[in-house]
Amino acid sequence: MSTPSNNFTSAMTFVYNDGIAIPYIVRFWLFLISNILSLICCIFVLLNFLLDSTLRRGLHNHVMIVVIFMCVIFELTDVPWTIHLYLSDVVLIQTQTFCMIWKFIDSTIYTSIPKLVAWASVERHILIFHSQWVATKKRRYLIHYTPLVLIVIYGIMVYGITTPMQSCGREFYYFVNYCGYYSCIYDSAAFSLYEFITGGLLCSTLIGFGSVFLVLRIVFQKHRLQQQMQWRKHRKMTIQLLSITSIFFIFYLPLVILSIAYKLGLPSYIGVEFELYANFFCSYTEFLLPFACINTLPKLRTRIKNTCRWFWRRRTNVVAPQQLPIRSAVDSRTLRRKTTAV
């Protein structure tokens, strides 16, 4: 005979289906392995960028340092919380505050990184073809450092203000990512359109056209000036940008194109399954960005070998207790006798 408590438990037991055919346990291992490998790569790239004075002074590396630092934050917060959900079928901390913090971190990083890469696509043109614009300290602060700071501050301020907006009584579901929460400000069509234009459309346009035109300008200048362009000097800078933008072409651009199609009248039922999987795999943008950066480090093999040797020395360089020579009792008595005789 069933008790009321058993009936209540069975009534509350269900399996949430988000439309993605990948089981939670597979997602857990997929994200766990990807996150560990990406985090190791992030730390390696950051150490090389920050400790190597030549790389640290390179203006084109500053955007990448900020991007990789954001990837580290993402991989230490957002991903572990998602992995916990995949493993236990419930969010780590079942409170509204935690869900808002989770959503704030995800929204800030997800929108700030494309803006930074979009700025990098524009700044590469300045650094290669108009280097005199950043020739002085004042110009560097105005043209180079100010946009970086403003992009980061903009993301923190916008989502720090809009995420807690809960006037419409949005519900929280503790068995889905971010507790299924999004700010009530998205009920406003004006704000949704503004965010789409500034975050999706503008960034995609700058990333796409900026990187393509950069290659075309370099090829044209190299041909017109008969090898007078310092291609070796700018090759790493260009390859770094193309490696990063290719990741956005795969994981970011399709979602933007689909959103544009919806706004132009495409029926909402078309592409629903693609959108589900695209949103699931969009985290691989952050997972793969450090690998795109590591490929452009000079003397990469030497750096990896030196890093491995350093860790190996740290591991094997254990201070062993020193064995001090202990005099025997006979030697001690002999020594005392000689001292007394003297």
N, C-alpha and C positions, 0 to 999 in steps of 0.2 A: 504493500500500500504506500503510495507516494505522499510525502508530507508537503505542506505549503511552501516550505523553504526550498525543497527540491524542484517544485513546479516553478518557483520564481527564478531559480538558477538556470533551469533549462530554457526559460523564456528569454533570459538575458544573454544566452549563448548564441552567437551567430558568427558567420564568417564574412568579413567585409571584402567586397570585390570592387577594386578600383578600375577594372577593365584591362589591366595588364596581365598577360598570361604567365609572367615570370613569378614563380613562387617566392615567398618572403625569404626562405632559407637560401635560395640562389641569389637573391638580391643582397642578402647579408654578406655572403662570401665575395660576391662581385665588388661591392663597395669597400669591404674590409681590405682586400688585397690591393685594390686600386688606390685606396687612401694611404696605406702604408708605403707603397712604392712612390707615390707622388710626394708624400711628406718628406721622405728621405731625399728625394731629388730637390725639393724646395729648400731644405736646410743646406744641402751642398751648394746650390746656386747662390743662395743668400750669403753664405760664408765667403764664397769666391768674390762676389760683387762687393762685399763690405770690407774684406781684409786685403784685397788686392788694390793698391792705390791707383793703378792705371785704370782698372775697370771702374773703380768708385768715382774717379774724376770724369769718366766719359758721360757726357750729357745724355746720350741716347740710352744709357743704362738706367737712368733714374726712374723713368716710367716703369721699367721692368722690375725694379726693386720694390716699388710700391705695389705693383700687381702681384708679385710673388708673396709679399708680406700679407696681402689680402687672402691669397690662396692658403697660406698657413693658418690664418684665423678661421677660414671656412673649414679646413680639414681638422682643426682641433675642436670645433664647436658643432657646426651644422651636420657634418658627416657622422661623427660619433652618435649624435642624438638620433639621426635617421637609422643608423645601424642598430641601435638599441630597439627602435620601433620594429624593425624587421625581425629581430630575434625574439622579442617578448610580446609583440602585438599590442603594445601600449606605449605611450610616450614616457620619457624618463621621469618627468615631474608633472603631475597632473594638476597644474594650476594655470589660471589665465595669464598671470604675469610671465611665467616661463614660456607659454605659447607666444606671447607678444614679443618677448626678447628673441625667441627663435625666428619668428617671422621678420623682425627688424634686421637681424644679422643677415638672413638670407636675401632680403630685398635690397639692402645696402650694397652687399658684395655683388649680387647678380647684376645690378644696374651700374655700379661704379666701374667695374672692370671693363665692360664694353666702351664706356666713355673714355677711360684711360687709353685703351687701345686705339680708339678713334682719334684721340689727340696725338698719340704716337704716330699715326699714319700721316697726320698733317705736319707734325714737328720734324719728321724725317726730311721733308722737303726744305724746311728752314735750315736744318743742320748741314745738309749736303749742298744746296744751291744758294743759300743766303746766310752763310756762316757769319757774315759781318753783323747780322742782327743780334747775335749773342756774343759779340766780341768783347764787350765790356761787362763789368760786374753789375752795373745798373740794368743793362739790357737783359742780362741773364736772369736777374730777379724778376723783371717785368714779363719777359716773353717765355722763359723756361719754367721757373719755379712757381710763379703765381697760378698758372692754369692747373698744375698738379694739385696744389693746396686747395684751390676752389672746387675742383671736381670731388675730392675726398670730403671736404666740409659740406658740400651741397648734398651728397648722398646721406651723410649722417644727419643733417638738419631736417631734410625733407621727410625721411622715414622715421626719424625720431619724433617728429611732430604728428605725422599722419597715422602711424601704426597704432597708437593707443586710442584712436578715435573709435568709440564704441557706443555712440549715441543711438544707433539703430538696434542695439541688443543682439549683436551677432553671436551665434552659438559656437561653442567649442566642442570638438569631437576628439577624444583622447586616444583614438585608434588609427589616425591618419597623420600624415606629415603636417607640421605646423598646426596641429589640432584642427585642421580644416578652416583656420581663421584667416580672414583678410579684413582690412580696415573698412569702415563704413563710408569712407570718402570715395571708394570705388563705385558707390551708387551714383555718384555724379558723373555724367557722361562727359562733362567738360574736363574734369581732372583725368579721367581715363584716356581721353584723346590727347591731352597734353603729355601725359607720361608716355604714350605710344609714340608720339612724334619725336619727343626729346630723347627718349631712351631706346626705342627700337628703330624707327625709320631713319633718324638723323645719324645715329651711330653706325648702322649698317651701310648707309650711303658713304660716310667718311671712310670707314674701314675698307669697303670695296673699291671705290674710285681712288682713294688715297694711295692704296698699295699698288693698284694697276698703273696709275699715272706715274708713280715713282719709278717703276721699272722702265716704262716707256721714256721718261725723261732722261734716265741714266743712259739707256741705249742710244737715244738720239744725241745726247751731249757727247758721249764717247765716240760716236761716228763723226759728228760734226767737227769736234776738236782734235780728231786724229790721235786718240790715245792720251790726250793731255789731261783728261779727267783722271783723278787718282782713284781708279776702280778698286784697287786693293784696300785702300783706306775705308771705302764706303761699302765694300762687299758684305762684311759681317753685319753692318747696320741694316742693309737691305734684306739679307737672308733671315735675320732675326725677325724683322717685321713680317715677311712673307710666311715664315713658319707659324707665327702666332695668328695671322689673319686666316690662314688655311683652316685652323681649328674653328674659328668663328664661321667660316663658310659652311662647315659641315654641321656644327651643333647649334648655331645661333641664327644664321640667316634663314634657313627653311621655316622656322617658327614666325619670323618677321614677315616673310612672303605670304605665309598662310593667313596671318592676321590682316595684312593688306587686302588679301582676296576676300576675307569675310566683310571687311568694311566697304568693299566695292560691290557687295551684293552676293557673294558666294553663299549658298545655303549652309547653315550651321552643321548639318549632319554629314557634310562631305569633309573628309580628312580628320574625323574625330579620333579614330584609332591611331592615325599617324601622330596627331597632336599629343596623345597620351604617352606614346613611346618617346617622342621628341622631348617632352618635359622631363621624363624619367632620365634620359641619357644626357640632358643638358649639364648635369654635374661634371661630366667628363671634360667640359671646357676648363674647369679649374684643375682637374686631375692632369690634363695633358699640357697645360701652359708651362710648367717648369721644365718639361722635357723639350719643349720648343726653344726655351732659353738656354738649356745646357748644351744644346747642339752648336751654339755659336760661341762658346767659351774658347779662347785660344789655348792651344796645347792641352786639349781635354784629357787625353790619355795620361799625360804626365801629372795633371792635377788629380785625377782619380787615383793613380798609383801613390802619390804623395799623401793623399788623405787616408788611404787604406794603411799605408805604413805608419802614419801618425797614430791611428786608432790601435794598430797592432802593438806599437811600442807602449802606448798607454795601458794596454791590457797586460802586457808581459812585464812591464816595469814595476813590479810589485816589490815593495821594500821588505826584504827578508830580515828577520832578527839576526843580528850579528852575534856570533859565538865568541865571547871574550875569553881569553886564556885564564884558566883557574889554576892557581898554584896549588900544588899538593901540600898536605900537612907537613911532610918531611922537609920540603923546600922552605916552608915558612919558618919552621923551627931552626933550620940551618941559618936562615937569614937573621933571625933574632939573636942567635949565638954570636954570629960575626959582629953584629952591631954592639952587643954587650961587651965583647972582647975589645973592641976599639975604644 
